[in-house]
Amino acid sequence: LFESGKAINMVIDNNVYEDNFIGSENLLICDKQAIILFLRSTSFGDKYPIKFNCQKCHNENEIDFFISELEINDLNYFPDEDGTFSFTLPKMKINNEKVLIKFTPLTVKEELMLMEENRNNPDSEITNLYKTKIKSINNINDKNYITKILHNMSMTDSAKLRSYMDKVEPRIKNELKFDCEFCKNSFNSSIEFNDNFLGITPSYRTQMMDEIFNLTYYHKGGLTRADVMSMSISERRWELNRIVKEVEKTNKETERATKK
């Protein structure tokens, strides 16, 4: 499920209880990332460990960053009433008229379609991106027409269009500053908030296995492994804290009885 990209969508669809929820595949990419970050933070803690290789000395480093400190880009631009953003190409003209492009940020479903298109046409990634995002050119939404215009777009217009898309589309700032502990080199690099970001870390898995063992052991058959696995994290922690109190109470009573 993870390899097919369906796992995280299943998690989101089973955690959102709004009656008018549009479904995970219809979310914008940034909204899906925001949900992933929230679930990761509330499930495993705000601190996230990450490994990176220094660009200068190539040694492997390991650092922690806090999910709550991530920011979104400033939302100073808003879409038109139809939900699209508008951009007029600075140079290109069609029949002596300026070229007006209307586009939208990618949804989860569109991103999957784009990935498939890039696998089939790896030499046309920028064009594939435009074809997926752009909804109309001069109010014409025919895909063949849009593709024809894109093939005739100059590099200058393309660069301006991409720059505008990056500026107006909502996104989570995923660029972090890394400082190598070996050579002290500093550089910026981005991290991916993909499906693997929600995965269980080795340290958390060890903690979870300890909790499962303690609950099944101290309940003396009253709880099975499956019962514990189906508990929410808060319920599991409450059970463990209650067991600790009972063990401490029993130890004190035993100690008092021994002293008599």
C-alpha positions as CSV (number, residue, x, y, z in Angstrom):
1,L,0.0,0.0,0.0
2,F,2.9,2.4,0.8
3,E,4.6,1.6,-2.5
4,S,1.4,2.3,-4.5
5,G,0.8,5.6,-2.6
6,K,-2.5,4.5,-1.2
7,A,-1.5,4.0,2.5
8,I,-1.4,7.6,3.6
9,N,-4.7,8.4,1.7
10,M,-6.4,5.6,3.6
11,V,-5.0,7.0,6.9
12,I,-6.4,10.5,6.1
13,D,-9.8,9.2,4.9
14,N,-10.2,7.3,8.1
15,N,-9.1,10.2,10.4
16,V,-11.3,13.0,8.9
17,Y,-14.9,13.0,10.1
18,E,-16.3,16.1,8.4
19,D,-19.5,15.3,6.5
20,N,-18.5,17.4,3.6
21,F,-14.9,16.1,3.4
22,I,-13.9,16.0,-0.3
23,G,-11.7,12.9,0.1
24,S,-7.9,12.7,0.4
25,E,-7.2,12.5,-3.4
26,N,-9.0,15.8,-4.0
27,L,-7.0,17.7,-1.4
28,L,-4.3,20.1,-2.4
29,I,-0.8,18.8,-1.9
30,C,0.0,21.3,0.8
31,D,-3.2,20.4,2.7
32,K,-2.3,16.7,2.6
33,Q,1.2,17.6,3.9
34,A,-0.3,19.6,6.7
35,I,-2.4,16.6,7.8
36,I,0.6,14.3,7.6
37,L,2.6,16.7,9.8
38,F,-0.2,17.0,12.3
39,L,-0.7,13.2,12.5
40,R,3.1,12.6,12.8
41,S,3.5,15.2,15.5
42,T,0.5,14.0,17.6
43,S,1.3,10.3,17.1
44,F,5.1,10.1,17.6
45,G,6.0,13.5,19.1
46,D,6.9,16.9,17.7
47,K,10.6,16.1,17.4
48,Y,11.6,14.4,14.1
49,P,15.0,12.8,13.5
50,I,16.6,13.2,10.1
51,K,19.9,12.0,8.6
52,F,21.8,13.9,5.9
53,N,25.2,13.6,4.2
54,C,27.3,16.8,4.2
55,Q,27.7,18.3,0.8
56,K,31.3,19.1,1.5
57,C,32.9,16.2,3.5
58,H,30.1,13.6,2.7
59,N,29.9,12.4,6.3
60,E,26.6,11.3,7.6
61,N,25.0,13.5,10.3
62,E,21.9,13.0,12.4
63,I,19.8,15.9,13.7
64,D,16.4,16.6,15.1
65,F,14.0,19.3,14.1
66,F,10.6,20.3,15.5
67,I,7.6,19.9,13.2
68,S,5.7,22.7,15.0
69,E,8.5,25.2,13.8
70,L,7.8,24.6,10.1
71,E,6.1,27.5,8.4
72,I,3.9,28.0,5.3
73,N,4.6,30.6,2.7
74,D,3.0,34.0,3.1
75,L,-0.5,33.8,1.5
76,N,-0.6,37.3,-0.1
77,Y,-2.2,36.1,-3.3
78,F,-5.7,34.6,-3.6
79,P,-7.4,32.7,-6.5
80,D,-10.1,34.1,-8.7
81,E,-13.8,33.2,-8.0
82,D,-13.4,30.1,-10.1
83,G,-10.6,28.9,-7.9
84,T,-7.8,29.5,-10.5
85,F,-4.8,31.8,-10.4
86,S,-4.3,34.1,-13.5
87,F,-1.0,35.0,-15.1
88,T,-0.3,37.0,-18.3
89,L,2.8,35.9,-20.2
90,P,5.2,39.0,-20.5
91,K,6.4,38.3,-24.1
92,M,4.2,35.8,-26.0
93,K,1.2,37.0,-28.0
94,I,-1.5,35.2,-30.0
95,N,-3.0,37.2,-32.8
96,N,-1.5,40.3,-31.3
97,E,-3.3,39.6,-28.0
98,K,-1.6,38.9,-24.7
99,V,-1.7,35.3,-23.4
100,L,-3.7,34.8,-20.2
101,I,-3.0,31.5,-18.4
102,K,-5.2,30.2,-15.6
103,F,-3.9,27.5,-13.4
104,T,-4.5,25.7,-10.1
105,P,-2.2,24.1,-7.5
106,L,-1.9,20.3,-7.8
107,T,-4.3,18.0,-6.0
108,V,-3.2,14.7,-4.6
109,K,-4.9,12.9,-7.6
110,E,-3.2,15.2,-10.1
111,E,0.2,14.7,-8.5
112,L,-0.2,10.9,-9.0
113,M,-1.2,11.4,-12.6
114,L,1.8,13.7,-13.1
115,M,4.2,11.1,-11.6
116,E,2.8,8.5,-14.1
117,E,3.2,11.0,-17.0
118,N,6.8,11.7,-16.0
119,R,7.6,8.0,-15.9
120,N,6.3,7.7,-19.5
121,N,7.8,11.0,-20.7
122,P,10.8,11.7,-18.5
123,D,12.2,14.3,-20.9
124,S,9.1,16.6,-20.7
125,E,8.7,17.1,-16.9
126,I,8.2,20.9,-17.1
127,T,5.7,20.6,-19.9
128,N,3.9,17.8,-18.1
129,L,3.6,20.0,-15.0
130,Y,2.2,22.8,-17.0
131,K,-0.3,20.6,-18.7
132,T,-1.5,19.3,-15.4
133,K,-1.8,22.6,-13.7
134,I,-3.0,24.9,-16.5
135,K,-6.8,24.8,-16.9
136,S,-7.2,27.3,-19.7
137,I,-5.2,29.7,-22.0
138,N,-7.1,32.7,-23.2
139,N,-10.3,31.0,-21.7
140,I,-9.8,28.0,-24.0
141,N,-9.6,24.7,-22.0
142,D,-8.9,22.3,-24.8
143,K,-5.9,20.2,-23.9
144,N,-4.5,20.0,-27.4
145,Y,-4.7,23.7,-27.8
146,I,-2.9,24.2,-24.4
147,T,-0.2,21.7,-25.4
148,K,0.4,23.5,-28.7
149,I,0.8,26.9,-26.9
150,L,3.2,25.4,-24.3
151,H,5.4,24.0,-27.0
152,N,5.8,27.5,-28.5
153,M,6.4,29.3,-25.1
154,S,9.7,31.0,-24.8
155,M,12.2,30.1,-22.0
156,T,11.7,33.6,-20.6
157,D,7.9,33.2,-20.3
158,S,8.3,29.7,-18.9
159,A,10.7,30.9,-16.2
160,K,8.3,33.8,-15.3
161,L,5.4,31.5,-15.1
162,R,7.1,29.0,-12.9
163,S,8.3,31.8,-10.6
164,Y,4.8,33.1,-10.3
165,M,3.4,29.7,-9.5
166,D,6.0,29.2,-6.7
167,K,5.1,32.6,-5.3
168,V,1.3,32.4,-5.2
169,E,0.6,28.7,-4.4
170,P,0.3,27.7,-0.8
171,R,3.0,25.4,0.4
172,I,4.8,24.4,3.6
173,K,8.4,25.6,3.7
174,N,10.4,22.5,3.7
175,E,13.9,23.9,3.4
176,L,16.1,23.4,6.4
177,K,19.6,24.7,7.3
178,F,22.1,21.9,8.1
179,D,25.3,22.3,10.0
180,C,27.8,19.5,9.6
181,E,29.2,18.3,12.9
182,F,32.4,17.1,11.3
183,C,33.6,20.0,9.0
184,K,31.2,22.7,10.3
185,N,29.9,23.4,6.7
186,S,26.5,25.0,6.5
187,F,24.1,24.6,3.7
188,N,20.3,24.5,2.9
189,S,18.4,21.5,1.7
190,S,14.8,20.5,1.5
191,I,13.1,17.5,3.0
192,E,10.2,15.6,1.5
193,F,6.9,15.2,3.4
194,N,5.9,12.1,1.6
195,D,4.2,8.9,2.8
196,N,7.3,7.6,4.5
197,F,7.3,10.7,6.7
198,L,4.5,9.2,8.7
199,G,6.3,5.9,9.3
200,I,7.2,4.5,12.7
201,T,10.8,5.4,13.8
202,P,12.9,2.6,15.3
203,S,13.0,4.2,18.8
204,Y,9.2,4.7,18.8
205,R,8.7,1.1,17.6
206,T,10.8,-0.1,20.5
207,Q,8.7,2.0,22.9
208,M,5.5,0.7,21.4
209,M,6.6,-3.0,21.7
210,D,7.5,-2.4,25.4
211,E,4.1,-0.9,26.0
212,I,2.4,-3.9,24.3
213,F,4.4,-6.3,26.4
214,N,3.7,-4.6,29.7
215,L,0.0,-4.3,29.1
216,T,-0.5,-7.9,28.1
217,Y,1.9,-9.1,30.9
218,Y,0.3,-7.2,33.8
219,H,-3.3,-7.9,32.6
220,K,-2.4,-11.6,32.9
221,G,-4.4,-12.6,29.8
222,G,-7.1,-10.0,30.2
223,L,-5.8,-8.2,27.2
224,T,-4.5,-9.8,24.0
225,R,-1.9,-8.3,21.8
226,A,-4.6,-7.4,19.3
227,D,-6.6,-5.6,22.0
228,V,-3.6,-3.4,22.8
229,M,-2.8,-2.7,19.2
230,S,-6.4,-1.5,18.6
231,M,-6.2,1.0,21.5
232,S,-5.6,4.7,20.9
233,I,-2.3,6.1,22.1
234,S,-4.0,8.0,24.9
235,E,-5.9,5.0,26.1
236,R,-2.7,2.8,26.1
237,R,-0.8,5.4,28.1
238,W,-3.6,5.8,30.6
239,E,-3.6,2.0,31.2
240,L,0.2,2.0,31.7
241,N,0.1,4.9,34.2
242,R,-2.7,3.1,36.1
243,I,-0.6,-0.1,36.2
244,V,2.4,1.9,37.5
245,K,0.2,3.3,40.3
246,E,-1.0,-0.1,41.3
247,V,2.5,-1.6,41.3
248,E,3.7,1.3,43.4
249,K,0.8,0.8,45.8
250,T,1.5,-2.9,46.1
251,N,5.2,-2.3,46.7
252,K,4.5,0.1,49.5
253,E,2.1,-2.3,51.2
254,T,4.6,-5.1,50.9
255,E,7.3,-2.8,52.3
256,R,5.1,-1.9,55.3
257,A,4.2,-5.5,55.9
258,T,7.9,-6.5,55.9
259,K,8.8,-3.8,58.5
260,K,6.2,-5.1,61.0
